[in-house]
């Protein structure tokens, strides 16, 4: 059964107030409901195209969903009802083939897929899935974004130089500008990475909790900072079950000086940041009121705080906020991977 419809379950959002980094006359208060629409499983994709390791996702202008499957090294395309439309790419190193793909993005009629280890960026036509071209990467990156002109934005890590750079490239991957350069820190078990997104008006969002700050930078296409969004927060201590799990892994892991060799006392202010196609900003915090359920903050396009809500099943690397919906990776009762689609209902 394709993209089977499941019973409607509504999740009431929890609204609150915050302090923004800018002078705002008022802060909007809204509520958000989430209504389940359908779930995609391997039953829907069929035995020839199993949904094995769904990872990053994208949506095209026809509201078709593109799901990057890591283990299968392909991109599965679904229509608005969850029916499998086609499969793009396959494992390999030739034209139109993918080797350990790590990121996808869509602009116009082009789908771009990055293969970090092979340092390749491969383009396909979203209208029929045909192969268009491949570009070699001078620098390696996994996740990336495209703007309306086909320029590419990505974070590039250089452990030798101990830097992380947020950079802009043209459509041939020639470096145009470096927006942010920060010190690279050896990873700890609860470290947050850099998060970037490009909105429909080509404004750029960059978030990383430097100095333990809850801060989002907004850039124009030329790399000028046009806004800074801040929020007060109370540091969240590392949960006992998380600490115990990590301590167990540390005992059984090879010791590398400076790498994953410490457990901080608190989580960083946030875990992930996304924009939707209306320009709203969604920030996954470390606040957890129920097991497996993290709290999210939402800001308007203008940076006003709107509300907070709790959302289950929200692994950030496999989330997409588009078309007034949230697309997320999950599992069924037997542990098989699924894609869950929930409609977002905004209430003033």
N, C-alpha and C positions, 0 to 999 in steps of 0.2 A: 504494500500500500504506500503510495507516494506521499511524503510530507504529511503524515496523518494529523488531522486536527485533534487536539486534546481538549479536555474540559477547561473552561475559562477559570483561571485562578488569579485573583487580584491581590496585589501586594500594596499596602498603604505605606506611603513614604512618611518619614519623620522629618518635619520641617523645623528649622531653627535659625538663629541669627549668628552673624560673625562680624569681625572687624576687618574691613578691606584696607588695602594699602593706599587707597585713593580717597579723596574727599567726596563722599556720596551723601546727597541730601536725605535719601531714604534707601532702605534695602528691601527689595521685593520679597514677598512671602508667597510661595505657591506650594501646592502639593502635587505629588506624582503617583500615579497608579501604574502597575505593570500587568498586562493581560496576555496570557499565553495564547499564541496563535497556532504554531505547529512545531513539531520536532522532526529533524532529518536523522535517519539512522542508516546503517548498512543494508537494511531491508529495502530502503528506498533507492540505494545506488546499485544494488544487484551484485551478484557474485564476481562479475568481471571487473567491477570498479568499487572495491570495498572502501569504506570510509575508515581508514586505519589510524592515522595520526593527524587529525585536523589541527591546523595551527592558525596562521594569520588569515584574515578575510578582507574582502573589498566588495563594493557594490557599484554596478555600472549605471548608465543613464536610463536603462530599461528596468532598473530595480532587480536585476539578476545578481545572485550572490555567488562570489568566487571564493572557494575554500582551498587554501594551500595544504596539501597532504604531504607531510614530511617524509614518511616512510615510503609512500608510493611514488614520490617525486613527480607529482602532477598537480593540476589545479582542476577541481571539480566545480562545475557551473550549474546552479539551480535557479529555476524561475520563482516567481512570487509565492507559489503554492508549495514549494519544496520539491518539485519534480526535477530530476537530473536532466539537464539539457545536453551537455557535452563534457568531455574530459580533454583538457589541454595539456600537452607535454607528456613526456615519459622519461624514465631513467636513461641517462646516457650523456655523452659529451659532444654529440653532433648538433647540427642545426635543429632548433626546436626541441632539443632534449635538455633535461634538467638533472643536475648532479648536486644533491644535498641543498635544495632550495631553502631559503630562509626568510624571504620577504616578498610582498606583492603590493602593487599600487596601480590605480587606473586613472587615466586622464583622457577624456574624449573617447576615441575608439581604440586606444592602445592599453594593453595590459603589460606591465613590466614585472619580471620575476628576477630576484637576485639570488645568485648562488655564491655564498661567501667564500667557501674554501676554494672554488674554482675561479673566483674573481671574475664572474661574468654577470652581465645584465642582459636578459633575453626579453624581446618584445613580441607580443602576439596581437592579432586583430580580434577585438571582442565580438565582432559581428559574426565570425565563423570559426574562430579559434586558430586561424592559420598563422604560421610563423612569419615574422616580419624581418627581424634582424637581431644581431647580438653585438654587444659592446664589451670590451675588456675593461675591468676596473684597475686603475692605477693604485687605488687604496681599497682596502677591504671593509665592507660594512654589511650589516644584515638587514635591519629595518630601515625604511626610507619613505619619503613622501615626494609627490610630484605636484607642481603648480599648474595653472591654466596654460602656461607657455611651454610646458614640457621640461622646465628646469627641475633638478633633483636636489633634495635636501637630506642629509644624513649625518649621523654622528660617527666620527672616525677615531678609534682608540690607538694610541701609540705607546705601549708599555715601556719601550726603551727610552723615549723622550719624556715619559711620565705625563702625557697630556691626553686630553679628550677634546676634540674640536667639532663644533656644529658648523657644517660647511654647505655651501651652495655650488652646484655644478650645472653646466648647460646640458642640452640634450645629447651631446657627445661625451659627457662626463669630463669636460674640461673645468677645472676649478675656477669659480668666479669670485667667491668671497668666503671669508671665515667670519661667522657671526659671534661665536663664543669659543674661547679657549680656557679650559680649566685644568687644574692639576688632576692627574690620574692617581687614584688611591688603590692600593692592593685590596682586593675584595674581602669583605667579611660576610658572615652568613646571612645578614639581614640588610645588606646594602641595596639601595635603590639606584637604578640606572638613570640615564638621561631619557627624557620623553619629549618628542617633537610632534607637531602636527601642522598641516597647512589648511587654512580655511578657504572657502569658495572665492573670497575676495583677495586671495593670495597673501593675507596676513599670516604670520608665522608664530607659533607658540613653542616656547622652550621651557622645560621644567626640570630642575634637579635640586634636591634639598641641600644645597651648599650651606655650610655653617649651620646646619640643622634649621633652615628657614623654610617656611611654607611660602613659596614665591614662584610666580609664573611671569616670564618675560614675553611681551608681544612686540614683534618686529614688523616693519613694512618690508616690501620685496627688496629694497636696497640695503637692508641690514640695519636700519635705524630703530632703536627702541622707541616705540610710540606709547607704551603703557606698561605698567608693572602691577600685577595683581597679588596682594598679600592677604593672608588670613591668620588670625591668632589661633593657637592650638595648645593643647595640654599634652606633653609628651606621654606616650603610651608605653608602659614597661613591657619587656619581653614576657610573653605568656609562659607559664611554667611548662606546659606541654611542648611548646616550641623549643624552649631551652633544653629540655630533656632529650628531645629528638636530635637536636644538633650536637649535643654533647656525645650522644651515641655514635653519630657519624664521624665526629672528630677523633674518637678512639680508634676507628677502623679505617681512617683515611691516611694516605701518605703525608708526612709533614714537609711542608714547603715554607720556608721562613717568610713571614709577612702575608701569606695567602691563607685565608679562611682559618686563621689561628686564634681568633678572639670572638667573643660574644659580647656585643654592646649591652648596656643596661636598658636602653629604650629603642623602640623602632624609630625610623626616620619619619618626618611629618606626613609624608604621603608615599604611596607605592606606584601610582600610575596616573597619567593625564591624557585625555583625548578631547577632540572637538567633534561635534556632529555637523551635519550639513546645513544647520541653521546658525552655526557659529557659536553655539553654547559650549561651555567647557565643563567636562566631567573629570573629577579628581577622586581617585580611590584612596581613602585614608587607611590608617591602621587601627581605627576604632572598630571593635568587634563586640557587639552586644549579644550575639548568639554564635555557637560553634559553626564555623564555615561560612559565616555571613559578615562581610565587611561593609562599612559605611562609606557612602559617596557624597561629595559636595558638588553642587552645580552652580555655575556662574553664567550670567547672560553674555551675549556677544560683547556688551559694553563693560563687562567685568563686575557687574553687580551680583552679589551673592543671592541665589534664589532659594535653595533649600538643601537639606541633607536627606538621604534615604538609605535604607539597608537593602542589599541585593545579594542573593545567594547565587552560586555558580558563576563567579566572575573572575576567572583566571585572566589577568590583563593582556597577556600576549595573544590571547585568542578571543578578543572582544572587538565588536564593531558597533558604533553608535551612528546609525544612518536611517533615513526614511522614517523618522519618528519611531524607531524600533531599536532594540538591543539584540544583537546576534552573539551567542556565547557557546563555547564548547562545554559539553557535559558528558555524563555517562548514564546508561540505562541500568536497570536493576541487576543485569548480568555483567556490568562493567564494560560494556561495549560503548565506543565513543558516539556522541550525538552532537547535533547542532540545534540549539534551542532558540526559538524566535519569539520575542515578547514585544507587544505594542506598548508604547509609552503614552500615557494619557495625562496631559497637563491640566491642572485646575487652579484658577486664580483664587 
